[in-house]
Each structure stands twice: as C-alpha cells, then as structure tokens.
Amino acid sequence: MNLPSEGDIITGLGNNSNIAAKIRKGQVGGMFNIKGVDKIKDIQRIAVEESRMKIPMLFGMDVIHGYETVFPIPLGLACTWDMEAIEKSAKIGAIEASADGINWTFSPMVDIARDPRWGRVSEGSGEDPYLGGQ
C-alpha cells in the first residue's frame, strides 16, 4: 500500500507531487497526516468517484496526545496513574480525529520502554508492564 504524507504535518520526506493523479490511477491506498475535514473529504471524493476501483481511502494520523485538544504526552499522563483522565484524553482525541475523517490512528502506543535511547519513549506509558497494561 502506498501511504504518502502530503500537506499539513510532514514527518520526513514529504514531496508527493501530483497526488490527485496518483489517487485516480489507484496508486494510493491512504494518506498520512492530512488534517481537516474539507481536505479529507476532497481527497476521498477523488478516490471513490474518479478512480477505477472506487475504494475509499484510509486517513492516518498520530493522535498520540490529542488532535485539536492537546494533552500531556502519554509518559506524562502515565505518571498520574489516573486511568480515568488517561481514558478521557484518548476518547476526546478519538472523537475529534474521527469527526475530521481520520479513520486510522497510531495510538495508544503500548510498547514497554526499556531503553531510554529510543527516541519515542515519550509516546508510551514507560517501563512498567502493569501500568502499560492498565
């Protein structure tokens, strides 16, 4: 599956010129980091009305600590041990993202961080497997 990043939030190489033509040819199965219901709706319209297979696309985003409403990073939330607050923050992010048309999120990140050299430790709940399970 071709999952290019184009537009709003680029996390790496993000030069995907002529993306609409690629969607029309069926060369794109989803988009990563497109934000906004109008943009997502326009891209989805091309996929389902102008491509040969008429298959809706996936729209993915890291909703790791919120979407429109920003919450503390997961490692910070985990420090509270307040499971209700953690669940509520994730629910708010999910509601906001899905309202925009995001149908694939990369959250929660449930890795148990054992090596602090890994650059994405902050996206999980730390090194405690009990806490991670909660």
N, C-alpha and C positions, 0 to 999 in steps of 0.2 A: 504494500500500500504506500502510496506517495502522500506524505503528510507535511506539506510545506508550511513554514512560518512566513506570514506576509502581513505587513501593516503595522498594527498597534504596538505590540510588545515583542520585540525581537530578542531572542536569547541565543545568538550565534549568527551564522551566516544567514542573511535574510533577504537576498536579492532574487526574488522569484518573479521575473518579468512575465507579462502576458499570462497571468494565472487564469483569467476567464477562458482563454482559448484552450488551455490545458484541461480545464474542467469540462468544456464542451466536447473534447476528444475522449473523455473518460480516463484521463491520466492522473487524476487527483481523487483520492477517496475521502479526504478530510483536510481540515485546516487547523493549524495550531496558532493560538494567540491572536485571533481576530476578536475584537471586543466591540460590542454594540449591536443591538437587535436589528437596526436597519441594514448594517453591513452584512450580518449573518443571513438575514432574510434575502438580500440581493444575491448573495453567493448561492444560497440554497435554491433559489428560483432558477438560476442558470443550470444547476445540477439536475433538477427534476423536470425542467421544461425544455432545455436545449441540448442535453446530452443524449446519446443513443440509448443508454440503459435506463435512464430516468431514476437512478438510485439516489436517495437522499445522502448527503454527506455527514460525516462526523465533525464536530467542532470541539476541540480540546483546549484546555487551559489549566495552568497550575493555579488552583484555588486553595493554596496551602495555608494562607492565613487571611482569607476573606476575598471578596470580589469587589464590590463597591464599598462596603463597610470593611475597614481593615482592623484586624485583631492582632494581638501579640503573636509572635511566631510560635509554632507548636511546642518547641522546647520551653519557652516561657510559660505557656499555658499549662504544660505538664507540671511545672514547678508548683503550681497552685494546688494540685491534687483535687481540684474542684470539677468533678466529672460532669455536673450539670452545666457549668459555664462552658466547658470544652465542647460538649454536645450542642449547646445553643449556638456557639460561634460557628461551628461547622454547618449547622442547619441554616443559619442566616446566609452564609456563603453559598450553600447549595441552592437556596431559593432564589437569590439574586442572579447567580450564574445561569440557572435553568430558565429564568424569565427572559434573559437575553438570547437564549438559544444554545447555550453551551450544554452539550449532552455527554461530555466525556471529561472528567476531572482527574487530576493526579493527586488526590488527597482522600483520605489521610495516608501519609507515608508511614508505614508500620515497621520499618527496619529498626532493629535494636542496634544502636550506635555503640560500637566497641572501640573504634579508632578515631580519636578527635582530629586526625589529619584529613579525614574525609570531609570535603567541603560542604556537604548537605546535611550534616548532623542536626542543624537547627530545624530542619523540616520534620523531624520525628520527635518522639517524646523522651529521648535519651537512652540510657543503657539498662534501665530496669525492666526486665521482661514482664514482671507483674503489672507495672504501670502501663507499659505498652499494650498489654492485653486488656486493661481496663478501658 
